[in-house]
């Protein structure tokens, strides 16, 4: 279960108790945890960040420190993650998209700048494809609309390992995917913080979320979006490799595609100073 002490507390502004935390009730009664990562003008279009699998809103802390905008920045703990409820499955990308809709309605935001990493990017596309007019700009980081024809079996295997053997059994596997070896060796505190969040997850929710990702296919839906978009991928990302980002760019021809050198799957954590200018440019042109 969620333990607040596992949040990436050393590296982000969530320790500021003046920043708001909120509970959002989704369509089926699920309670979602919404965190203000940075305050801003109430008149500005809010920015909403969606985290990766088995993470929580705190994964954006290192990036938010570099995002200098006068707009409120919110991080959502997705269903089954962090301080949100962990209801039983099945989960689906459409279900997660309905949760995002509940958040936007709760914020009374006609539009938002929506940014997602990995799973959060897939969920961002699920929402945006179904509600394109609610998204002023879309940031897709280290993500994909579909993991491919063998995805269901691969994700089921990973989910079952975490569920049966415990999430700690995946520690080495995750670190190798998340970060370049150089970063992992020189930022052991950051790596350990991410691992603490990862292993604190509810294993049943982890399994259901893995199944959701294995079944997700947002390729047709995302074509409905015509707004501003930026796609970012680490050059060394083999979880959602460059080829998947290039496929997204064909589905979203208006998007800018950026490939980051010497970076793997968690580029918002590893290279926030590289991603922040790309997002700031996206927000400005939207």
PEWOJO-V855889 format. One line per field, one symbol per residue. phi: phi as a letter, one per 20 degrees, with the letter a starting at -180 (. if undefined). burial: 1 if it has 16 or more other ideal C-beta (glycine too) atoms within 10 Angstrom, else 0. A space follows every 50 residues. Layout:
BEGIN
phi->???
burial->???
END
This chain:
BEGIN
phi->.fcgfeffffcbefffffffcbddeffdnfededdfebfaffeeffdcdd eegmdbgffegffggdeecebfddcdefgncleffdffffdbffffffff fffffffldgbcedccdlgffffgfffffecffedfbcddclbbeaeofe fgfffffffffffednfffdgfgfffffcfgffffdcfffffffffffff fffffffffgfgffefbdffffffedefbcdcbfgdfdfcfgfffffgff fcfefedcdefmcdfdffefcffeegffffffffef
burial->01000111001101000000000101000101111111010000111111 11111111111111101010111111111111111110001011111111 11110110101111111111111111111111011111111111111000 10001001101110001001000110111100110010011011101111 11111111111111110110110010111111110110111001100110 110010110100111111111101110110011001
END
